[in-house]
């Protein structure tokens, strides 16, 4: 039985020849492969470790389960789709909404586990009926609108929770991260979020030394005196130990809030598979259902023990595009590093100590980027917003999702925000389409252009002047 865990040595195992790529079933020498695995962990570090902190979950458990999720994905796809599965940022808004309604970590993970089940079933459906079943239910205009409202729904979290804790540090981190994303090239541009976190740590530490405590809100409405960077938890944490586990709890209201994220995850997986297929020169459309199901299964396992959900990471595709090494052996070593980090509570305490002002500067860019991925889906798929069939449901759903509009069904049940916005977009589009005149029902492009583009800073071309694959 081929599980994709055997690799042939590429060339001499040192450096690929000019223009050559290291295929998923090949590898470089083991020292170089281990180094590439560490590089992949660093690439996903910024976004993947910010996410559990923003969701209020254990970062140690998040990194450990990301390693487990990566192993599950590689085994399920039999090494054909190189990928690292990190914590999904798409659920940050869901977690904030659930907690604002009185839910705790168990409620959050229970809702996300339900999403994982739906994603797993969607993957099985795609394997059985093909990708068109998804395209029919969620054409690009719908998918783009839902991704957009999920991202922009997070704006109040930054504005009311993180930015006020230290506005000047937040501003500096925002500017530094923006410059890093735009001005740096190659691998360093892929880890811009990580660099922003390191920069913010340094700024907060120096500000505490020079200015003393800051008087500002600390996650609540009242301003208090506090250190910008509090490392007391790091000093108390052990070097070796298990992360904290907890069982999920299921509430229908929380599950309904989380379910729309399935659409974003399907889009992310579609983009990932398409991008890897283009870069390796091997069509992987037949692996899309398996990849979606594997992502769902990994998220089910992670949330069942109290961890966050997982998804494929564009940062790691960027590393592959820059290095031209698509070996799944590198991802196995990356998963091993993640498991080791998960067993170091002191490492998790360092992540959990990220100052609120630093998160304010990071999330201004990060949340906006999530939202604008929806616009990128529209652009890549050629969605015509001059067509009222596309414009009306998307416009209504986005305003409902971003503005937090609610619909009270009964004294104990209310729909609002992301959930209501998604329902309006999906049902609105299909209902309007049923009644629309024929000239408005033009065939929609399939969702195969993905959600992310990868630019190496050379105008979309590699060092040899060849176009870099986009997804």
Buried (B, 14 or more C-beta within 10 A) or exposed (E): EEEBEEBEEBEEBEEBEEEEBBBBBBBBEEEBBBEBBBBBBBBBBBBBBBBBBBBBBBBBBBBBBBBBBBBBBBEBBBBBBBBBBBBBBBBBBBBBBBBEBEBEBBBBBBBBBBBBBBBBBBBBBBBEEBBEBBBEBBBBBBBBBBBBBBBBBBBBBBEEBBBBBBBEBBBBBBBBBBEBBEEBEBBBBBBBBBBBBEBBBEBBBEBBEEEEEBEBBBEEEEEEEBBBBBBEBBEEBEEEEEBBEBEBBEBEBBBBBBBBBBBBBBBBBBBBBBBBBBBBEBEBEEBBBBBBBBBBBBBBBBBBBBBBBBBBBBBBBBBBBBBBBBBBBBBBBBBBBBBBBBBBBBBBBBBBBBBBBBBBBBBBBBBBBBBBBBBBBBBBBEBEEEBEBBBBBBBBBBBBBBBBBEEEEEEEEBBBBBBBBBBBBBEBBBEBBEEBEEEBEEEBBBBBBBBBBBBBBEEEEBEEEEEBBBB
